[in-house]
Amino acid sequence: MLYLLFLLLFIACKGSFLKTEPDVRSSIISVLEKVTVFIENRYRDINLDAVLGFRVLQGIVTQNEKWPLERELLAQHTQVESMIKKLSSLLEKACLYDLLSEFAPILGPHFWIIPHSWNQTDPLMAYSSFDAANCFTEKMSDACFTYLLGTWKENGNSCIVTSACRNAMTKPACSNYCLSHQLLYFLFADVKGCSDLLFLRTQDYKNIFCASMMKINLEIENNGFNVSSRDLFMENIMLCGMSGFSDFYKLRWLEKILTWQMPKEGCFGEPSKELERSSGVENQKKLLRRKVYFAYV
């Protein structure tokens, strides 16, 4: 959740957005302050998504050094920096880095980069229909990620593209988390600077994936934002936003997302009872790797 809100905060600082929606940043910062308090109280239960979101946040703020000079914006920048310092200290205490060493590179403070140019999705590039069955397993996608990141073994080489990964990560008509993981695969390759011939078509795949993810998000919206679809909805915004597609940053979507925060607790959704009952490193590993909307933050 943190990653999405801070990406939206970044978009809200764009000049054209500022002129039309002056209160957007204040609303997001207010929500984030409540999230920060929640994490402060429950940092031992924090999940991988929250740490990942925080690292994306750091990349956005550190790379976006030229904030507008208006007094109000400078004050808000100070608020954001204060939250970053507090969250950084709390997430270091969470000790997730040892639990998920295979994903350590993406949890580094300088891994993520923000887009420097923006595109719009083309509806004509979206899949006409989606494969109802899963295209590949989470175990398969995790393995492909580690081959790119170089964490498949100690001191392993990075940017390895196996034939199985090539087939899985370019399989057409995938949907839901399989589709978002396909996009994530190409984002990792971008950041790592991988030079396999597959990645000469990175932008083509991004265009197809994000057009299809926009189609899915519009369907989720038309269906009334069912609770079970909200995590996927937000993940699609985050990943395609990071891929440079600005049409995922819709004001009506932001306004809807902000209503999902629980006002007293500060989190989004409901605490996972399964996580509350869990104990031990192995249980934490299993739970932290799962994509469950009701996981903390």
ABEGO torsion letter per residue (X at the ends): XAAAAAAAAAAAABAAAAAABAAAAAAAAAAAAAAAAAAAAAAAABBAAAAAAAAAAAAAAAABABBBABAAAAAAAAAAAAAAAAAAAAAAAAGAAAABAAAAAAABAAABBBBABBBBBBAAABBABBBABBABBAAAAAAAAAAAAGAABBGBBBGBBBAAAAAAAABBGBBEAAAAAAAAAAAAAAAAGBABAAAAAAAAAAAAAAAAAAAAAAAAAAAGGBAAAAAAAAAAAAAAAAAGBAAABBAAAAAAAAAABBAAAGBBEBBBAAAAABBEAAAAAAAAABBBAABBX
